[in-house]
Amino acid sequence: AFFPTSNMLTTRTNLCVTVIYIPLMLFGLLGNILTILVVWLRPHMRTSTYLYLSSMAVSDLLILLLLPLDLYKLWRPRPWPLGDLACKLTMFLSECCTFCTILHITFLSLERYLAVCWPITAKTLVTRRRTRTIIGCLWLGAAVSAAPVLTLKYDEDILDIYIAHLQQHQYQTQILNKVGKVIAKY
């Protein structure tokens, strides 16, 4: 499975990322669960807009549930203990949910645009049934878009070449930054 090696990032950087990830994950889980519960338990909150928001909350919740695996990969990049299938599934789910969130934001914006610019037309076009159908299509489209991740094959040799390339790029960037600082002095 593909993960950057731990020597690419310092322990200090890993610690900073971890300190940011944990509260982000906790508050994100709380906020998204509350959003889903409010829309689920309050029938008057099941408008088109809130259906988009609750579906996006599900997508974000799945992304947040994958954060512990991201932290694990950060601290122990190789070997991946859960096997190739779990690696592919976590990557697929992450990509799928990311695409889904983007699509939700896009269609929610379109729905709001219709409501503001053409309110009478929006009343007839934007229904809960259509919104649910669109949300299902968004999830399906996101899954289809993320599906190629399931077909990827990871090879340790290719991974080592890629890591070497990243390290070389990092070194070149450091040199360019130093050159830029020298030029900036003049």
C-alpha angles and dihedrals in degrees: 000000000000118000129140115255118256092239087068089067126041123237088246091057091046090052092050092049090048092050089052096042098053099058090037090055095045096047091041092052091048095047096046094045090050091049092052092046094049093051092042097048099039112063093192088060093062095096121138093263094050091046089058091046094049092048089049088050089057090051092048091046090057090050090050091050088057093055094088088058089050089053090049090051089049094054099033108024098169141068100028103217099200098065136243096291094054089047092053093044094051091048091047093049092047093050093043093051092045091052090044093053091050091050092047092053090048095050093041088054090049091050091050090047090054092047093052102038100033107020096165093049090045091056090061099035101042109066131153091245093052091044091053090049091050091048090052089050090049091055091046092048091048091050092049091048092051095043096093088069087069091061097052118114119208122209123190092223092053089045091053091050090050092049091049089051091051091049091049090049090050090051092048090050091052090051092048091050091052092048090048091052091050092049091046090059091063 
